[in-house]
Amino acid sequence: MPSTVTLTITTGKLSGKQYIEVIDLALTEKPQIYFQTAIEFKEALLKSI
């Protein structure tokens, strides 16, 4: 059964929307996993805040 996770993140100037979009990309499995390495994921998260 699918579940839904709701995150509210505030990062100073940003509302956290960009941060959440990066996390959403990381959770995408089809057609393939978006981030191929943990480093790519970390860099995208850091750029979003």
HTML snippet that shows the backbone in 3Dmol.js (N, CA, C, O; Angstrom):
<script src="https://3Dmol.org/build/3Dmol-min.js"></script>
<div id="view" style="width:600px;height:400px;position:relative"></div>
<script>
const pdb = `
ATOM      1  N   MET A   1       0.847  -1.167   0.000  1.00  0.00           N
ATOM      2  CA  MET A   1       0.000   0.000   0.000  1.00  0.00           C
ATOM      3  C   MET A   1       0.903   1.244   0.000  1.00  0.00           C
ATOM      4  O   MET A   1       1.773   1.361   0.862  1.00  0.00           O
ATOM      5  N   PRO A   2       0.712   2.177  -0.952  1.00  0.00           N
ATOM      6  CA  PRO A   2       1.534   3.388  -0.990  1.00  0.00           C
ATOM      7  C   PRO A   2       1.262   4.285   0.211  1.00  0.00           C
ATOM      8  O   PRO A   2       0.151   4.327   0.741  1.00  0.00           O
ATOM      9  N   SER A   3       2.288   4.989   0.618  1.00  0.00           N
ATOM     10  CA  SER A   3       2.117   5.930   1.720  1.00  0.00           C
ATOM     11  C   SER A   3       2.516   7.316   1.251  1.00  0.00           C
ATOM     12  O   SER A   3       3.234   7.456   0.261  1.00  0.00           O
ATOM     13  N   THR A   4       2.062   8.327   1.945  1.00  0.00           N
ATOM     14  CA  THR A   4       2.361   9.714   1.600  1.00  0.00           C
ATOM     15  C   THR A   4       3.135  10.345   2.730  1.00  0.00           C
ATOM     16  O   THR A   4       2.781  10.188   3.898  1.00  0.00           O
ATOM     17  N   VAL A   5       4.192  11.058   2.388  1.00  0.00           N
ATOM     18  CA  VAL A   5       5.002  11.765   3.364  1.00  0.00           C
ATOM     19  C   VAL A   5       4.923  13.246   3.034  1.00  0.00           C
ATOM     20  O   VAL A   5       5.146  13.640   1.889  1.00  0.00           O
ATOM     21  N   THR A   6       4.614  14.056   4.012  1.00  0.00           N
ATOM     22  CA  THR A   6       4.563  15.500   3.828  1.00  0.00           C
ATOM     23  C   THR A   6       5.687  16.125   4.629  1.00  0.00           C
ATOM     24  O   THR A   6       5.823  15.874   5.827  1.00  0.00           O
ATOM     25  N   LEU A   7       6.503  16.951   3.957  1.00  0.00           N
ATOM     26  CA  LEU A   7       7.605  17.633   4.609  1.00  0.00           C
ATOM     27  C   LEU A   7       7.391  19.131   4.549  1.00  0.00           C
ATOM     28  O   LEU A   7       6.979  19.663   3.518  1.00  0.00           O
ATOM     29  N   THR A   8       7.666  19.809   5.643  1.00  0.00           N
ATOM     30  CA  THR A   8       7.671  21.262   5.658  1.00  0.00           C
ATOM     31  C   THR A   8       9.048  21.682   6.118  1.00  0.00           C
ATOM     32  O   THR A   8       9.455  21.408   7.247  1.00  0.00           O
ATOM     33  N   ILE A   9       9.762  22.354   5.224  1.00  0.00           N
ATOM     34  CA  ILE A   9      11.134  22.747   5.509  1.00  0.00           C
ATOM     35  C   ILE A   9      11.274  24.232   5.235  1.00  0.00           C
ATOM     36  O   ILE A   9      10.863  24.720   4.182  1.00  0.00           O
ATOM     37  N   THR A  10      11.849  24.943   6.178  1.00  0.00           N
ATOM     38  CA  THR A  10      12.133  26.349   5.975  1.00  0.00           C
ATOM     39  C   THR A  10      13.634  26.532   6.080  1.00  0.00           C
ATOM     40  O   THR A  10      14.246  26.149   7.077  1.00  0.00           O
ATOM     41  N   THR A  11      14.226  27.119   5.048  1.00  0.00           N
ATOM     42  CA  THR A  11      15.672  27.274   5.005  1.00  0.00           C
ATOM     43  C   THR A  11      16.028  28.735   4.790  1.00  0.00           C
ATOM     44  O   THR A  11      16.533  29.105   3.730  1.00  0.00           O
ATOM     45  N   GLY A  12      15.772  29.549   5.771  1.00  0.00           N
ATOM     46  CA  GLY A  12      16.114  30.961   5.652  1.00  0.00           C
ATOM     47  C   GLY A  12      15.315  31.653   4.583  1.00  0.00           C
ATOM     48  O   GLY A  12      14.110  31.848   4.739  1.00  0.00           O
ATOM     49  N   LYS A  13      15.970  32.034   3.482  1.00  0.00           N
ATOM     50  CA  LYS A  13      15.341  32.784   2.414  1.00  0.00           C
ATOM     51  C   LYS A  13      14.363  31.946   1.593  1.00  0.00           C
ATOM     52  O   LYS A  13      13.409  32.481   1.030  1.00  0.00           O
ATOM     53  N   LEU A  14      14.594  30.648   1.522  1.00  0.00           N
ATOM     54  CA  LEU A  14      13.762  29.791   0.699  1.00  0.00           C
ATOM     55  C   LEU A  14      12.653  29.154   1.512  1.00  0.00           C
ATOM     56  O   LEU A  14      12.783  28.974   2.722  1.00  0.00           O
ATOM     57  N   SER A  15      11.578  28.820   0.855  1.00  0.00           N
ATOM     58  CA  SER A  15      10.462  28.163   1.516  1.00  0.00           C
ATOM     59  C   SER A  15      10.703  26.674   1.699  1.00  0.00           C
ATOM     60  O   SER A  15       9.942  26.000   2.394  1.00  0.00           O
ATOM     61  N   GLY A  16      11.747  26.163   1.086  1.00  0.00           N
ATOM     62  CA  GLY A  16      12.023  24.739   1.154  1.00  0.00           C
ATOM     63  C   GLY A  16      11.487  23.994  -0.052  1.00  0.00           C
ATOM     64  O   GLY A  16      11.710  22.791  -0.185  1.00  0.00           O
ATOM     65  N   LYS A  17      10.771  24.703  -0.949  1.00  0.00           N
ATOM     66  CA  LYS A  17      10.192  24.042  -2.116  1.00  0.00           C
ATOM     67  C   LYS A  17      11.271  23.407  -2.992  1.00  0.00           C
ATOM     68  O   LYS A  17      11.109  22.270  -3.434  1.00  0.00           O
ATOM     69  N   GLN A  18      12.354  24.112  -3.246  1.00  0.00           N
ATOM     70  CA  GLN A  18      13.428  23.563  -4.075  1.00  0.00           C
ATOM     71  C   GLN A  18      14.040  22.335  -3.411  1.00  0.00           C
ATOM     72  O   GLN A  18      14.343  21.347  -4.081  1.00  0.00           O
ATOM     73  N   TYR A  19      14.218  22.398  -2.111  1.00  0.00           N
ATOM     74  CA  TYR A  19      14.779  21.280  -1.341  1.00  0.00           C
ATOM     75  C   TYR A  19      13.889  20.049  -1.484  1.00  0.00           C
ATOM     76  O   TYR A  19      14.374  18.938  -1.697  1.00  0.00           O
ATOM     77  N   ILE A  20      12.597  20.259  -1.367  1.00  0.00           N
ATOM     78  CA  ILE A  20      11.639  19.161  -1.473  1.00  0.00           C
ATOM     79  C   ILE A  20      11.625  18.595  -2.885  1.00  0.00           C
ATOM     80  O   ILE A  20      11.481  17.385  -3.061  1.00  0.00           O
ATOM     81  N   GLU A  21      11.772  19.452  -3.896  1.00  0.00           N
ATOM     82  CA  GLU A  21      11.816  18.970  -5.276  1.00  0.00           C
ATOM     83  C   GLU A  21      13.019  18.060  -5.504  1.00  0.00           C
ATOM     84  O   GLU A  21      12.918  17.078  -6.240  1.00  0.00           O
ATOM     85  N   VAL A  22      14.157  18.375  -4.882  1.00  0.00           N
ATOM     86  CA  VAL A  22      15.346  17.530  -5.006  1.00  0.00           C
ATOM     87  C   VAL A  22      15.091  16.172  -4.351  1.00  0.00           C
ATOM     88  O   VAL A  22      15.456  15.135  -4.904  1.00  0.00           O
ATOM     89  N   ILE A  23      14.474  16.181  -3.189  1.00  0.00           N
ATOM     90  CA  ILE A  23      14.162  14.921  -2.506  1.00  0.00           C
ATOM     91  C   ILE A  23      13.198  14.096  -3.350  1.00  0.00           C
ATOM     92  O   ILE A  23      13.342  12.878  -3.460  1.00  0.00           O
ATOM     93  N   ASP A  24      12.210  14.769  -3.948  1.00  0.00           N
ATOM     94  CA  ASP A  24      11.257  14.072  -4.802  1.00  0.00           C
ATOM     95  C   ASP A  24      11.964  13.409  -5.992  1.00  0.00           C
ATOM     96  O   ASP A  24      11.649  12.275  -6.351  1.00  0.00           O
ATOM     97  N   LEU A  25      12.906  14.112  -6.593  1.00  0.00           N
ATOM     98  CA  LEU A  25      13.686  13.520  -7.687  1.00  0.00           C
ATOM     99  C   LEU A  25      14.443  12.287  -7.216  1.00  0.00           C
ATOM    100  O   LEU A  25      14.517  11.287  -7.930  1.00  0.00           O
ATOM    101  N   ALA A  26      15.002  12.360  -6.024  1.00  0.00           N
ATOM    102  CA  ALA A  26      15.785  11.243  -5.491  1.00  0.00           C
ATOM    103  C   ALA A  26      14.919  10.004  -5.263  1.00  0.00           C
ATOM    104  O   ALA A  26      15.411   8.879  -5.341  1.00  0.00           O
ATOM    105  N   LEU A  27      13.644  10.206  -4.985  1.00  0.00           N
ATOM    106  CA  LEU A  27      12.751   9.079  -4.711  1.00  0.00           C
ATOM    107  C   LEU A  27      12.156   8.472  -5.977  1.00  0.00           C
ATOM    108  O   LEU A  27      11.476   7.448  -5.911  1.00  0.00           O
ATOM    109  N   THR A  28      12.406   9.094  -7.130  1.00  0.00           N
ATOM    110  CA  THR A  28      11.891   8.579  -8.394  1.00  0.00           C
ATOM    111  C   THR A  28      12.698   7.356  -8.825  1.00  0.00           C
ATOM    112  O   THR A  28      13.923   7.413  -8.924  1.00  0.00           O
ATOM    113  N   GLU A  29      12.006   6.266  -9.077  1.00  0.00           N
ATOM    114  CA  GLU A  29      12.679   5.032  -9.473  1.00  0.00           C
ATOM    115  C   GLU A  29      12.433   4.676 -10.929  1.00  0.00           C
ATOM    116  O   GLU A  29      13.177   3.880 -11.503  1.00  0.00           O
ATOM    117  N   LYS A  30      11.407   5.249 -11.533  1.00  0.00           N
ATOM    118  CA  LYS A  30      11.062   4.881 -12.905  1.00  0.00           C
ATOM    119  C   LYS A  30      11.072   6.124 -13.768  1.00  0.00           C
ATOM    120  O   LYS A  30      10.495   7.124 -13.343  1.00  0.00           O
ATOM    121  N   PRO A  31      11.667   6.147 -14.928  1.00  0.00           N
ATOM    122  CA  PRO A  31      12.243   4.995 -15.597  1.00  0.00           C
ATOM    123  C   PRO A  31      13.588   4.572 -15.023  1.00  0.00           C
ATOM    124  O   PRO A  31      14.005   3.429 -15.212  1.00  0.00           O
ATOM    125  N   GLN A  32      14.274   5.471 -14.325  1.00  0.00           N
ATOM    126  CA  GLN A  32      15.509   5.084 -13.634  1.00  0.00           C
ATOM    127  C   GLN A  32      15.710   6.008 -12.445  1.00  0.00           C
ATOM    128  O   GLN A  32      15.097   7.072 -12.366  1.00  0.00           O
ATOM    129  N   ILE A  33      16.552   5.607 -11.538  1.00  0.00           N
ATOM    130  CA  ILE A  33      16.858   6.438 -10.381  1.00  0.00           C
ATOM    131  C   ILE A  33      17.563   7.696 -10.865  1.00  0.00           C
ATOM    132  O   ILE A  33      18.537   7.609 -11.614  1.00  0.00           O
ATOM    133  N   TYR A  34      17.081   8.878 -10.445  1.00  0.00           N
ATOM    134  CA  TYR A  34      17.595  10.142 -10.948  1.00  0.00           C
ATOM    135  C   TYR A  34      19.050  10.376 -10.557  1.00  0.00           C
ATOM    136  O   TYR A  34      19.890  10.652 -11.413  1.00  0.00           O
ATOM    137  N   PHE A  35      19.349  10.265  -9.259  1.00  0.00           N
ATOM    138  CA  PHE A  35      20.721  10.479  -8.778  1.00  0.00           C
ATOM    139  C   PHE A  35      21.427   9.134  -8.744  1.00  0.00           C
ATOM    140  O   PHE A  35      20.967   8.199  -8.089  1.00  0.00           O
ATOM    141  N   GLN A  36      22.532   9.041  -9.444  1.00  0.00           N
ATOM    142  CA  GLN A  36      23.255   7.780  -9.530  1.00  0.00           C
ATOM    143  C   GLN A  36      24.201   7.566  -8.348  1.00  0.00           C
ATOM    144  O   GLN A  36      24.584   6.433  -8.057  1.00  0.00           O
ATOM    145  N   THR A  37      24.577   8.650  -7.666  1.00  0.00           N
ATOM    146  CA  THR A  37      25.464   8.526  -6.503  1.00  0.00           C
ATOM    147  C   THR A  37      24.962   9.399  -5.366  1.00  0.00           C
ATOM    148  O   THR A  37      24.194  10.338  -5.572  1.00  0.00           O
ATOM    149  N   ALA A  38      25.406   9.076  -4.179  1.00  0.00           N
ATOM    150  CA  ALA A  38      25.060   9.886  -3.010  1.00  0.00           C
ATOM    151  C   ALA A  38      25.659  11.285  -3.119  1.00  0.00           C
ATOM    152  O   ALA A  38      25.085  12.253  -2.620  1.00  0.00           O
ATOM    153  N   ILE A  39      26.801  11.387  -3.765  1.00  0.00           N
ATOM    154  CA  ILE A  39      27.447  12.695  -3.927  1.00  0.00           C
ATOM    155  C   ILE A  39      26.591  13.602  -4.803  1.00  0.00           C
ATOM    156  O   ILE A  39      26.425  14.781  -4.489  1.00  0.00           O
ATOM    157  N   GLU A  40      26.043  13.068  -5.901  1.00  0.00           N
ATOM    158  CA  GLU A  40      25.156  13.864  -6.757  1.00  0.00           C
ATOM    159  C   GLU A  40      23.956  14.356  -5.961  1.00  0.00           C
ATOM    160  O   GLU A  40      23.561  15.516  -6.086  1.00  0.00           O
ATOM    161  N   PHE A  41      23.375  13.483  -5.145  1.00  0.00           N
ATOM    162  CA  PHE A  41      22.214  13.836  -4.326  1.00  0.00           C
ATOM    163  C   PHE A  41      22.586  14.925  -3.329  1.00  0.00           C
ATOM    164  O   PHE A  41      21.856  15.904  -3.176  1.00  0.00           O
ATOM    165  N   LYS A  42      23.714  14.759  -2.654  1.00  0.00           N
ATOM    166  CA  LYS A  42      24.161  15.738  -1.665  1.00  0.00           C
ATOM    167  C   LYS A  42      24.389  17.103  -2.316  1.00  0.00           C
ATOM    168  O   LYS A  42      23.974  18.124  -1.768  1.00  0.00           O
ATOM    169  N   GLU A  43      25.045  17.132  -3.481  1.00  0.00           N
ATOM    170  CA  GLU A  43      25.319  18.399  -4.158  1.00  0.00           C
ATOM    171  C   GLU A  43      24.023  19.091  -4.570  1.00  0.00           C
ATOM    172  O   GLU A  43      23.910  20.312  -4.456  1.00  0.00           O
ATOM    173  N   ALA A  44      23.053  18.329  -5.043  1.00  0.00           N
ATOM    174  CA  ALA A  44      21.766  18.917  -5.419  1.00  0.00           C
ATOM    175  C   ALA A  44      21.044  19.486  -4.205  1.00  0.00           C
ATOM    176  O   ALA A  44      20.438  20.555  -4.281  1.00  0.00           O
ATOM    177  N   LEU A  45      21.112  18.763  -3.076  1.00  0.00           N
ATOM    178  CA  LEU A  45      20.488  19.286  -1.848  1.00  0.00           C
ATOM    179  C   LEU A  45      21.158  20.586  -1.404  1.00  0.00           C
ATOM    180  O   LEU A  45      20.473  21.542  -1.042  1.00  0.00           O
ATOM    181  N   LEU A  46      22.468  20.625  -1.430  1.00  0.00           N
ATOM    182  CA  LEU A  46      23.187  21.831  -1.008  1.00  0.00           C
ATOM    183  C   LEU A  46      22.887  23.017  -1.928  1.00  0.00           C
ATOM    184  O   LEU A  46      22.791  24.149  -1.454  1.00  0.00           O
ATOM    185  N   LYS A  47      22.737  22.777  -3.226  1.00  0.00           N
ATOM    186  CA  LYS A  47      22.426  23.860  -4.157  1.00  0.00           C
ATOM    187  C   LYS A  47      20.999  24.375  -3.957  1.00  0.00           C
ATOM    188  O   LYS A  47      20.702  25.521  -4.296  1.00  0.00           O
ATOM    189  N   SER A  48      20.125  23.544  -3.414  1.00  0.00           N
ATOM    190  CA  SER A  48      18.726  23.941  -3.272  1.00  0.00           C
ATOM    191  C   SER A  48      18.472  24.836  -2.066  1.00  0.00           C
ATOM    192  O   SER A  48      17.412  25.454  -1.964  1.00  0.00           O
ATOM    193  N   ILE A  49      19.444  24.911  -1.144  1.00  0.00           N
ATOM    194  CA  ILE A  49      19.213  25.734   0.053  1.00  0.00           C
ATOM    195  C   ILE A  49      20.022  27.021   0.006  1.00  0.00           C
ATOM    196  O   ILE A  49      19.949  27.831   0.930  1.00  0.00           O
TER     197      ILE A  49
END
`;
const viewer = $3Dmol.createViewer("view");
viewer.addModel(pdb, "pdb");
viewer.setStyle({}, {cartoon: {color: "spectrum"}});
viewer.zoomTo();
viewer.render();
</script>
